[in-house]
Amino acid sequence: MNALGRRMPCSRSTRRRCPVPYRLTLAVQWAGRLLCWTLAAGMTTAALDLFLDPQAPWWRTVWPLPWYLTCLSTPAWAVLRACEKATQRPPDEETLPGSWDQAA
């Protein structure tokens, strides 16, 4: 407790376990990374197709694959992120800073 009778923010009694499960947070992070990397790969392959015009027979099959992965990873990330947000609780009134109690 400090001089004002409030608990210090780093004291053990105010520490709580994170309300968001660690696994869900990791899943959101990995889905976000997958989304970013597939989007970057899609843009790269589209630029290669536009500027270099590869004639390899397998190229027509390979270059749109990152775009398909982007289309799949976007809803996956959105659903996981919504679940993560839903598990977070607003802070208790006891843990809010005292200056927030005053009206503007």
One Martini backbone bead per residue (centre of mass of N, CA, C, O) as a GRO file, in nm:
protein
  104
    1MET     BB    1   0.100   0.035   0.018
    2ASN     BB    2   0.043   0.358   0.008
    3ALA     BB    3  -0.017   0.675   0.128
    4LEU     BB    4  -0.330   0.654   0.007
    5GLY     BB    5  -0.420   0.335   0.034
    6ARG     BB    6  -0.304   0.205  -0.215
    7ARG     BB    7  -0.223  -0.014  -0.438
    8MET     BB    8   0.027  -0.133  -0.595
    9PRO     BB    9   0.073  -0.236  -0.924
   10CYS     BB   10   0.318  -0.453  -0.829
   11SER     BB   11   0.170  -0.610  -0.641
   12ARG     BB   12   0.067  -0.926  -0.566
   13SER     BB   13  -0.245  -0.871  -0.501
   14THR     BB   14  -0.299  -0.747  -0.811
   15ARG     BB   15  -0.224  -0.993  -0.943
   16ARG     BB   16  -0.310  -1.161  -1.244
   17ARG     BB   17  -0.421  -1.356  -1.455
   18CYS     BB   18  -0.460  -1.388  -1.766
   19PRO     BB   19  -0.769  -1.392  -1.927
   20VAL     BB   20  -0.610  -1.481  -2.170
   21PRO     BB   21  -0.527  -1.734  -2.330
   22TYR     BB   22  -0.225  -1.825  -2.451
   23ARG     BB   23  -0.313  -1.995  -2.694
   24LEU     BB   24  -0.492  -1.780  -2.831
   25THR     BB   25  -0.273  -1.570  -2.870
   26LEU     BB   26  -0.092  -1.748  -3.046
   27ALA     BB   27  -0.299  -1.799  -3.269
   28VAL     BB   28  -0.331  -1.504  -3.351
   29GLN     BB   29  -0.038  -1.451  -3.423
   30TRP     BB   30  -0.006  -1.675  -3.641
   31ALA     BB   31  -0.240  -1.582  -3.821
   32GLY     BB   32  -0.122  -1.300  -3.874
   33ARG     BB   33   0.141  -1.394  -4.001
   34LEU     BB   34   0.017  -1.554  -4.229
   35LEU     BB   35  -0.131  -1.319  -4.356
   36CYS     BB   36   0.114  -1.138  -4.415
   37TRP     BB   37   0.288  -1.345  -4.581
   38THR     BB   38   0.076  -1.413  -4.800
   39LEU     BB   39   0.044  -1.127  -4.901
   40ALA     BB   40   0.339  -1.083  -4.980
   41ALA     BB   41   0.356  -1.326  -5.173
   42GLY     BB   42   0.128  -1.236  -5.361
   43MET     BB   43   0.262  -0.971  -5.451
   44THR     BB   44   0.520  -1.096  -5.560
   45THR     BB   45   0.396  -1.290  -5.771
   46ALA     BB   46   0.244  -1.069  -5.926
   47ALA     BB   47   0.496  -0.907  -6.006
   48LEU     BB   48   0.641  -1.134  -6.153
   49ASP     BB   49   0.415  -1.185  -6.361
   50LEU     BB   50   0.418  -0.895  -6.481
   51PHE     BB   51   0.738  -0.843  -6.538
   52LEU     BB   52   0.854  -1.148  -6.625
   53ASP     BB   53   0.683  -1.368  -6.746
   54PRO     BB   54   0.670  -1.668  -6.683
   55GLN     BB   55   0.708  -1.998  -6.869
   56ALA     BB   56   0.654  -2.195  -6.672
   57PRO     BB   57   0.429  -2.450  -6.628
   58TRP     BB   58   0.396  -2.410  -6.301
   59TRP     BB   59   0.325  -2.104  -6.260
   60ARG     BB   60   0.007  -2.100  -6.300
   61THR     BB   61  -0.025  -2.259  -6.024
   62VAL     BB   62   0.155  -2.098  -5.806
   63TRP     BB   63   0.091  -1.782  -5.799
   64PRO     BB   64  -0.210  -1.807  -5.648
   65LEU     BB   65  -0.165  -1.947  -5.368
   66PRO     BB   66  -0.129  -1.703  -5.171
   67TRP     BB   67  -0.419  -1.599  -5.217
   68TYR     BB   68  -0.565  -1.840  -5.101
   69LEU     BB   69  -0.434  -1.820  -4.819
   70THR     BB   70  -0.542  -1.540  -4.759
   71CYS     BB   71  -0.846  -1.618  -4.775
   72LEU     BB   72  -0.817  -1.823  -4.531
   73SER     BB   73  -0.667  -1.643  -4.304
   74THR     BB   74  -0.863  -1.411  -4.254
   75PRO     BB   75  -1.102  -1.554  -4.105
   76ALA     BB   76  -0.928  -1.691  -3.894
   77TRP     BB   77  -0.822  -1.435  -3.760
   78ALA     BB   78  -1.097  -1.301  -3.700
   79VAL     BB   79  -1.207  -1.522  -3.513
   80LEU     BB   80  -0.975  -1.531  -3.309
   81ARG     BB   81  -0.988  -1.229  -3.231
   82ALA     BB   82  -1.280  -1.234  -3.128
   83CYS     BB   83  -1.228  -1.440  -2.906
   84GLU     BB   84  -1.016  -1.277  -2.756
   85LYS     BB   85  -1.195  -1.029  -2.698
   86ALA     BB   86  -1.422  -1.190  -2.542
   87THR     BB   87  -1.223  -1.278  -2.296
   88GLN     BB   88  -1.208  -0.994  -2.226
   89ARG     BB   89  -1.212  -0.784  -1.950
   90PRO     BB   90  -1.300  -0.539  -1.783
   91PRO     BB   91  -1.203  -0.346  -1.551
   92ASP     BB   92  -1.209  -0.297  -1.244
   93GLU     BB   93  -1.282  -0.044  -1.026
   94GLU     BB   94  -1.028  -0.099  -0.843
   95THR     BB   95  -0.810  -0.077  -1.099
   96LEU     BB   96  -0.866   0.201  -1.149
   97PRO     BB   97  -0.777   0.501  -1.175
   98GLY     BB   98  -0.851   0.779  -0.984
   99SER     BB   99  -0.879   0.987  -1.229
  100TRP     BB  100  -1.140   0.839  -1.358
  101ASP     BB  101  -1.364   0.938  -1.149
  102GLN     BB  102  -1.365   1.194  -1.295
  103ALA     BB  103  -1.532   1.420  -1.457
  104ALA     BB  104  -1.515   1.625  -1.746
   0.00000   0.00000   0.00000
